[in-house]
Amino acid sequence: MPIYAYKCESCGFAKDVLQKMSDPQLSECPACGKATFAKQLTAAGFQLKGSGWYATDFKGGAGAASSPAAAGDSAAAKPAAASANAESAPTPAAGCGAGCACHS
C-alpha cells in the first residue's frame, strides 16, 4: 500500500497516511477539524541508479553472450586488415604525377 502525505491548508498540520489506492481521499484535518486536509505531491520513494539493463542481460545461453564479442572481433579485424593493405601499397613520392607507378 502506498503512503500519501497530507497537509492542512488552515492550520499547517501534516501527516503521512498509509492507504489503499481505492480508499477515498481524506479531507477533514484531524488537528483542527476543518475540511482543508489535502493530499500533497511528493517525490518518489526510490531511485534508479546504475547503467541499467540491456537486451543481452539475462537471456541465457552461450549464443547471447558470444554474439556481441564476435561482432566486436570482426570489427577489430577490419582495421587491422586495412592497415596491412596500406603497408603493402607503395607510398606516393613527393611531387609525383598521376601517371607514375604509385598511382596506377
Contacts in CASP RR format, 6 or more apart in sequence:
PFRMAT RR
TARGET T0000
AUTHOR 0000-0000-0000
METHOD contacts of the structure
MODEL  1
MPIYAYKCESCGFAKDVLQKMSDPQLSECPACGKATFAKQLTAAGFQLKG
SGWYATDFKGGAGAASSPAAAGDSAAAKPAAASANAESAPTPAAGCGAGC
ACHS
1 18 0 8 1.000
1 19 0 8 1.000
1 20 0 8 1.000
1 21 0 8 1.000
2 18 0 8 1.000
2 19 0 8 1.000
2 21 0 8 1.000
3 16 0 8 1.000
3 17 0 8 1.000
3 18 0 8 1.000
3 19 0 8 1.000
4 16 0 8 1.000
4 17 0 8 1.000
4 19 0 8 1.000
4 39 0 8 1.000
4 40 0 8 1.000
5 14 0 8 1.000
5 15 0 8 1.000
5 16 0 8 1.000
5 17 0 8 1.000
5 39 0 8 1.000
5 40 0 8 1.000
5 42 0 8 1.000
6 14 0 8 1.000
6 15 0 8 1.000
6 16 0 8 1.000
6 17 0 8 1.000
6 26 0 8 1.000
6 37 0 8 1.000
6 38 0 8 1.000
6 39 0 8 1.000
6 40 0 8 1.000
7 13 0 8 1.000
7 14 0 8 1.000
7 15 0 8 1.000
7 37 0 8 1.000
7 38 0 8 1.000
7 40 0 8 1.000
8 14 0 8 1.000
8 29 0 8 1.000
8 31 0 8 1.000
8 32 0 8 1.000
8 34 0 8 1.000
8 36 0 8 1.000
8 37 0 8 1.000
8 38 0 8 1.000
9 36 0 8 1.000
9 37 0 8 1.000
9 38 0 8 1.000
10 29 0 8 1.000
10 32 0 8 1.000
10 34 0 8 1.000
10 36 0 8 1.000
11 29 0 8 1.000
11 31 0 8 1.000
11 32 0 8 1.000
11 34 0 8 1.000
13 29 0 8 1.000
13 30 0 8 1.000
13 31 0 8 1.000
13 32 0 8 1.000
13 37 0 8 1.000
14 40 0 8 1.000
15 30 0 8 1.000
17 26 0 8 1.000
19 26 0 8 1.000
25 39 0 8 1.000
26 37 0 8 1.000
26 39 0 8 1.000
27 35 0 8 1.000
27 36 0 8 1.000
27 37 0 8 1.000
27 38 0 8 1.000
28 34 0 8 1.000
28 35 0 8 1.000
28 37 0 8 1.000
29 35 0 8 1.000
29 36 0 8 1.000
29 37 0 8 1.000
30 37 0 8 1.000
56 64 0 8 1.000
56 65 0 8 1.000
56 67 0 8 1.000
56 68 0 8 1.000
90 101 0 8 1.000
90 102 0 8 1.000
91 102 0 8 1.000
92 100 0 8 1.000
92 102 0 8 1.000
92 103 0 8 1.000
93 100 0 8 1.000
93 102 0 8 1.000
96 102 0 8 1.000
96 103 0 8 1.000
97 103 0 8 1.000
END
